Amino acid sequence: FDFPVSFTMLSCRALIAIASILFDQGDTASAEAAEACYDEALEWMMASGYPPYRIGVQGMAACLQREDGAFAALTGGVKALLDPEDILAGGRYIARRRED
């Protein structure tokens, strides 16, 4: 498969990398290799402290498993403030709040 990457400098301290994994969906081996590449790249980014600013549905669960840290606290707080009944996209972008 192809893995084109482009970089955009936002400032002297901020860089955005946009990566695409291009493959033939009809080729099972290619699809499996692309999925493995996606999973490994996402794991590396998250472990290195670079959470994605946009993510596909297939990667949300992996990101939501990492509920610790300032990012989770901030996004959870915003979600609680704007959607106190936890109605919008429940469990999709932010892990569901636990009932104590």
Number of C-alpha atoms within 10 A of each C-alpha: 12 10 11 10 10 9 10 10 10 9 8 6 6 8 11 13 11 12 12 13 15 13 18 12 11 8 9 11 12 15 17 13 14 21 15 12 15 17 15 12 12 19 16 13 13 15 11 9 8 11 15 15 6 9 12 7 9 10 15 16 14 12 18 16 10 13 14 9 8 9 12 16 12 11 15 18 13 12 19 13 11 11 13 11 10 14 8 12 10 14 14 12 17 18 18 14 12 5 4 3
